[in-house]
Amino acid sequence: MALIVVTTSPRVAPGLLAPAAWQALSRGRVLTGTPDHPYLPYLDEAGVRVEVVTPDPGALARESRTGTVVWLAAQDGDEDFMRAVGHAAISLDEPPEIEVVPGSYDLPGARLLDLVQVMDRLRRECPWDRKQTHESLVPYLVEEAYEVLETIHEGAYGPPLREELGDLLLQVMFHARLAQERTDPEGTAGDGFDIDDVAAGIVEKLVRRHPHVFAEVEVSGADEVGDNWETIKAAERAAKGETASVLGGVPMGQPAISLAAQLLRRAGRAGAPAALAGDLAPTAGARLFALVRETQDAGLDPEAELRAAAREYRRRVQQWEDAADTP
């Protein structure tokens, strides 16, 4: 006969099973070795009787040889146990057929639920994580963002970029977890929020700023998308009562080269006279500002250009150090 193994995902709400799983659960005696399996109450409500037994690989393999047995696997997959069942089945003269039926599948993004659980536990149980604040985490947020930038500049688009993006994602999750603690169970205290609020906010913003995707607006190309984006942002700032300046929202704390480039780009897009940048006080900063403008006028990214020059300088210094160390 057969052994049917039904697996479920801990990232899917209990009780949500694929049709194939419901069919499998009606084909024979249903067993599990997990007395606190979250699906048991839902299966009982649906009239599916599940027997909780002590896991015995040999006994399960032998019983499956004479009848159909359904094994409701633990949500970690019961891998070691199922491996033992497989070895026990192979040792039989007439091994049963073993079929795995996925009862629920992870949707894209489901592993983010694991990150939420891990972050919650770290905040409760790790002394270092417990003592952190929004302010204490700022250096790590900046550092992780720059490490992502460096990985991209190096062209390491595989595992290195994946790892650095994970480190950056942790910072977002950490700040959201801190904010969650400022909210009571009813969600009414202070200015708290959680990671779902963060995700909901960016989803709403993306939908609102892409009417050519989520509404009936038609665009001729990427340039018009950019123009619409700025128009929508201006309307959002006005709705919040913020200054209607074209430079509104420019983060003044970013690196100076990037800051100068963004200010020039925003002002230029709004039609600000070029002369506004031409008669700044004769300082070293003014000369750097003019060089940023000149670089942008040439169609280049001043931040990327300076970073490339810095990397080349680093390479030359390293060569000099290697030569100095050579006997």
SEVEXVEX-77160 format. One line per field, with one value per residue (C-alpha): x, y, z. Coordinates in steps of 0.5 Angstrom, whole numbers. Example, Ala and Ser with C-alpha at 12.3 -4.5 7.8 and 13.67 -1.06 7.14 Angstrom:
// SEVEXVEX-77160
X = c(25	27)
Y = c(-9	-2)
Z = c(16	14)
This chain:
// SEVEXVEX-77160
X = c(0	3	5	3	7	3	7	5	9	9	9	2	-4	-7	-12	-11	-9	-9	-14	-9	-8	-15	-16	-10	-12	-18	-15	-13	-11	-8	-2	3	8	7	2	2	1	-3	-7	-10	-16	-18	-17	-22	-27	-27	-28	-21	-19	-11	-8	-2	3	10	14	17	20	20	13	10	14	11	4	4	6	-1	-5	-5	-2	-2	3	2	9	12	12	20	19	21	27	31	25	23	30	29	23	26	31	26	22	28	30	23	22	16	17	11	11	12	9	10	4	5	-1	1	6	10	8	14	16	14	21	20	16	22	25	20	20	28	28	22	26	33	29	27	33	39	42	46	39	35	39	39	35	34	40	45	43	44	52	50	44	49	55	50	48	55	57	51	54	61	58	55	61	65	60	59	52	51	51	55	50	45	48	49	42	40	44	41	34	35	36	29	26	30	28	21	21	23	17	13	14	11	4	0	-4	-10	-5	-7	-1	4	7	9	8	10	13	7	5	12	10	3	6	11	6	1	6	8	1	0	6	5	-2	1	1	-5	-9	-11	-6	-2	6	10	16	21	22	14	14	19	16	9	13	15	8	5	11	9	2	4	8	2	-3	2	3	10	14	12	20	22	28	23	25	32	36	41	45	47	55	56	58	51	48	50	49	41	40	43	39	32	33	35	29	25	28	32	37	44	47	45	50	55	57	58	63	70	71	74	67	64	70	68	60	62	66	60	56	61	61	53	53	58	52	56	55	60	59	61	66	70	69	72	78	78	78	84	88	87	89	96	97	96	101	106	105	106	113	115	114	118	125)
Y = c(0	7	12	19	25	31	37	44	51	55	61	60	61	54	51	53	47	45	41	35	35	35	29	25	26	22	16	12	12	19	19	25	25	32	33	41	41	47	44	39	43	45	38	36	41	38	31	29	24	25	20	22	17	16	16	9	9	1	1	6	3	-4	-1	2	-4	-7	-1	7	11	19	22	29	32	37	44	43	37	31	31	26	22	21	19	14	11	11	7	2	2	0	-6	-9	-15	-11	-3	1	7	14	20	27	32	39	41	49	53	59	65	70	74	69	68	75	72	68	75	78	72	72	79	79	73	77	83	79	75	78	83	87	87	89	95	98	105	108	113	107	104	110	108	101	103	108	103	97	102	103	96	95	100	98	91	94	98	91	88	82	81	74	72	78	83	78	78	85	87	82	86	92	89	87	95	96	90	93	100	97	93	98	103	97	97	104	101	98	91	96	100	106	109	114	114	107	102	95	92	91	99	100	95	98	105	104	100	105	110	106	105	112	114	109	111	109	102	102	107	109	114	113	115	116	114	114	121	122	117	122	128	125	122	129	132	127	128	136	134	130	135	140	136	135	142	142	148	147	148	144	142	140	133	133	130	135	130	126	126	133	131	127	133	138	134	133	140	142	136	138	146	145	141	146	151	155	160	157	163	162	157	161	167	163	166	164	158	151	149	153	151	143	145	148	142	138	142	141	134	133	138	133	127	124	122	126	121	115	119	121	114	111	116	114	106	108	111	106	101	105	105	98	97	102	98	91	94	97	90	86	85)
Z = c(0	2	7	5	9	9	10	13	13	20	16	13	18	21	18	11	7	-1	-4	-5	3	5	0	3	10	8	5	11	18	20	25	28	33	35	40	40	32	31	25	30	32	25	23	29	27	20	22	21	27	28	33	37	37	39	33	31	24	23	26	21	15	17	17	11	7	9	9	7	13	13	17	19	19	24	22	22	17	21	17	21	23	15	14	19	16	9	11	15	9	4	9	8	3	0	2	1	-3	0	-2	0	-1	1	5	5	1	3	-1	-3	3	8	11	13	18	21	22	26	30	31	32	38	41	41	44	50	51	49	53	48	43	49	51	44	42	35	37	39	32	28	26	24	20	16	16	13	8	6	6	1	-4	-3	-5	-11	-14	-13	-18	-12	-14	-12	-4	-2	-4	-1	5	6	4	10	14	12	13	20	21	19	23	29	29	27	33	38	35	37	44	44	43	47	45	43	39	42	46	44	37	36	30	28	21	18	19	15	10	9	9	3	-1	0	-3	-9	-11	-10	-14	-20	-23	-29	-26	-21	-24	-31	-32	-39	-39	-45	-42	-36	-36	-35	-30	-26	-27	-25	-19	-17	-18	-13	-8	-8	-7	-1	2	1	4	10	11	9	5	-2	-4	-9	-5	1	3	1	7	9	13	7	5	2	-5	-6	-2	-7	-13	-11	-9	-16	-19	-16	-17	-24	-25	-23	-27	-22	-26	-26	-24	-17	-16	-20	-15	-8	-3	-6	-1	-2	-1	-7	-11	-9	-11	-18	-19	-17	-22	-28	-27	-27	-33	-36	-35	-30	-22	-18	-12	-16	-20	-13	-10	-17	-16	-8	-10	-15	-10	-5	-10	-11	-4	-3	-9	-6	1	-2	-6	1	4	-2	0)
